């Protein structure tokens, strides 16, 4: 019973090892600098998708009235 609880908490801190928010932030920064979309430094599909997600989020029009 106790070991099941310990496994549920992921005692080895794997949940802190997520590069996607950092890659999204890099995409946002590239969009704010005005870099073209083909300037993405990532080739791995998952990292490319995260970078493009951040890039597109920063390039969207904001409609603040």
C-alpha positions in Angstrom: 0.0 0.0 0.0 2.7 2.5 1.0 4.8 1.7 -2.1 1.8 2.4 -4.4 1.5 5.9 -2.8 5.2 6.5 -3.3 5.1 5.5 -6.9 2.1 7.8 -7.4 4.2 10.8 -6.3 7.1 10.1 -8.7 9.8 10.4 -6.1 12.5 10.8 -8.7 11.2 14.2 -9.8 10.5 13.3 -13.4 7.7 15.8 -13.6 10.3 18.7 -13.3 12.1 17.5 -16.5 9.8 19.0 -19.1 11.6 21.0 -21.9 8.4 22.0 -23.7 7.6 25.2 -21.8 11.2 26.4 -22.4 11.0 25.6 -26.1 7.6 27.4 -26.3 9.2 30.4 -24.7 12.0 30.3 -27.2 9.4 30.3 -30.0 7.6 33.3 -28.5 10.9 35.2 -28.2 11.8 34.5 -31.8 8.4 35.8 -32.9 8.8 39.0 -30.8 12.2 39.6 -32.4 10.6 39.3 -35.9 12.5 36.2 -36.9 11.0 34.1 -39.8 9.3 30.8 -39.0 12.0 28.8 -40.8 14.5 30.1 -38.2 13.3 27.3 -35.9 16.4 25.5 -34.6 14.6 22.2 -33.7 14.2 19.2 -36.0 12.6 16.8 -33.6 8.8 16.7 -34.3 7.8 17.2 -30.7 10.2 20.1 -30.1 9.3 21.7 -33.5 5.6 21.5 -32.5 6.3 23.2 -29.2 8.4 25.9 -30.8 5.7 26.6 -33.4 3.1 26.7 -30.7 4.9 29.4 -28.9 5.8 31.2 -32.1 2.1 31.2 -33.3 0.9 32.3 -29.8 3.1 35.4 -29.9 2.2 36.2 -33.5 -1.5 36.2 -33.0 -3.4 39.4 -33.0 -4.5 40.6 -29.6 -7.9 42.3 -29.6 -7.8 44.4 -26.5 -10.4 47.2 -26.7 
